[in-house]
Amino acid sequence: MACHLDIETGDFLSFANWFFDGFVVDWMVQDRINQASRQVAEAIRRVEGILRQL
């Protein structure tokens, strides 16, 4: 079973975070981190399900 985890913030967000270092950019980066966290939690649930089946 394959899981796709995408946690890259992208060139624009990396540059904007460095250049502007402001609230909006921090919020955008935090949103990406939260998305990645949800993806990791989902992958963990899938692995645990597979382990239970084994």
Secondary structure by P-SEA (a helix, b strand, c coil): cbbbbbccccaaaaaaaaacccaaaaaaaaaaaaaaaaaaaaaaaaaaaaaaac
